[in-house]
Amino acid sequence: MLKSNAFVERLLKVVCSDGESRNHVAQGLALDILIWIASVRLGRYRSAKGEVSLLICLLFCLGCLIALTVTGFSRSNSQNL
């Protein structure tokens, strides 16, 4: 699961969901899992291929991620930015 970009993309869909399908608990959990996956995949001893593929996935949803972490959640993650 850590190497799967499809899993990351599904988590990003949950985090960036809007409207009736929005669930704050699911968004928070998905965001926490994304942060954990990013920290593991971007760790010191990982390959450059894993870094690039993860960053490409995150770049497509960067605006949504920034909006949610800075303005949408009152979480410790947004307070540390």
TORMARSE-384112 format. One record per residue (C-alpha): chain; z, y, x; residue number from 1. Coordinates in nm, 2 decimals, always signed. Layout:
N
SITE  chain       w       v       u    n
SITE      A       Z       Y       X  NUM
...
This chain:
81
SITE  chain       w       v       u    n
SITE      A   +0.00   +0.00   +0.00    1
SITE      A   +0.07   +0.24   +0.28    2
SITE      A   -0.29   +0.21   +0.41    3
SITE      A   -0.45   +0.23   +0.07    4
SITE      A   -0.62   +0.56   -0.02    5
SITE      A   -0.67   +0.44   -0.37    6
SITE      A   -0.29   +0.42   -0.41    7
SITE      A   -0.26   +0.78   -0.27    8
SITE      A   -0.53   +0.90   -0.51    9
SITE      A   -0.34   +0.74   -0.81   10
SITE      A   -0.02   +0.91   -0.70   11
SITE      A   -0.21   +1.24   -0.67   12
SITE      A   -0.34   +1.20   -1.03   13
SITE      A   +0.02   +1.15   -1.15   14
SITE      A   +0.15   +1.45   -0.96   15
SITE      A   -0.14   +1.68   -1.07   16
SITE      A   -0.15   +1.56   -1.43   17
SITE      A   -0.14   +1.84   -1.69   18
SITE      A   -0.12   +1.87   -2.06   19
SITE      A   +0.00   +1.59   -2.29   20
SITE      A   +0.00   +1.33   -2.00   21
SITE      A   +0.25   +1.54   -1.80   22
SITE      A   +0.57   +1.36   -1.73   23
SITE      A   +0.81   +1.55   -1.50   24
SITE      A   +1.01   +1.24   -1.40   25
SITE      A   +0.69   +1.05   -1.30   26
SITE      A   +0.56   +1.36   -1.12   27
SITE      A   +0.88   +1.39   -0.92   28
SITE      A   +0.88   +1.02   -0.82   29
SITE      A   +0.51   +1.03   -0.73   30
SITE      A   +0.57   +1.34   -0.52   31
SITE      A   +0.86   +1.17   -0.34   32
SITE      A   +0.65   +0.86   -0.27   33
SITE      A   +0.36   +1.08   -0.14   34
SITE      A   +0.59   +1.26   +0.10   35
SITE      A   +0.72   +0.92   +0.22   36
SITE      A   +0.37   +0.78   +0.27   37
SITE      A   +0.26   +1.09   +0.45   38
SITE      A   +0.56   +1.08   +0.69   39
SITE      A   +0.49   +0.71   +0.77   40
SITE      A   +0.11   +0.75   +0.80   41
SITE      A   +0.13   +1.07   +1.00   42
SITE      A   +0.40   +0.93   +1.23   43
SITE      A   +0.38   +0.94   +1.61   44
SITE      A   +0.23   +0.60   +1.67   45
SITE      A   -0.03   +0.58   +1.39   46
SITE      A   -0.41   +0.58   +1.44   47
SITE      A   -0.62   +0.90   +1.39   48
SITE      A   -0.83   +0.72   +1.13   49
SITE      A   -0.53   +0.69   +0.90   50
SITE      A   -0.44   +1.05   +0.95   51
SITE      A   -0.79   +1.18   +0.86   52
SITE      A   -0.83   +0.97   +0.55   53
SITE      A   -0.49   +1.07   +0.42   54
SITE      A   -0.55   +1.44   +0.49   55
SITE      A   -0.89   +1.43   +0.31   56
SITE      A   -0.72   +1.29   +0.00   57
SITE      A   -0.45   +1.55   +0.01   58
SITE      A   -0.70   +1.84   +0.07   59
SITE      A   -0.87   +1.77   -0.26   60
SITE      A   -0.55   +1.83   -0.45   61
SITE      A   -0.39   +2.09   -0.22   62
SITE      A   -0.39   +2.37   -0.47   63
SITE      A   -0.21   +2.16   -0.73   64
SITE      A   +0.04   +2.03   -0.48   65
SITE      A   +0.13   +2.38   -0.36   66
SITE      A   +0.16   +2.51   -0.71   67
SITE      A   +0.39   +2.22   -0.81   68
SITE      A   +0.61   +2.22   -0.51   69
SITE      A   +0.66   +2.60   -0.48   70
SITE      A   +0.66   +2.71   -0.85   71
SITE      A   +0.67   +2.40   -1.07   72
SITE      A   +0.97   +2.21   -0.94   73
SITE      A   +1.32   +2.33   -0.87   74
SITE      A   +1.36   +2.06   -0.61   75
SITE      A   +1.50   +2.05   -0.26   76
SITE      A   +1.15   +2.00   -0.12   77
SITE      A   +1.03   +2.33   -0.26   78
SITE      A   +1.34   +2.51   -0.15   79
SITE      A   +1.29   +2.40   +0.21   80
SITE      A   +0.93   +2.54   +0.23   81
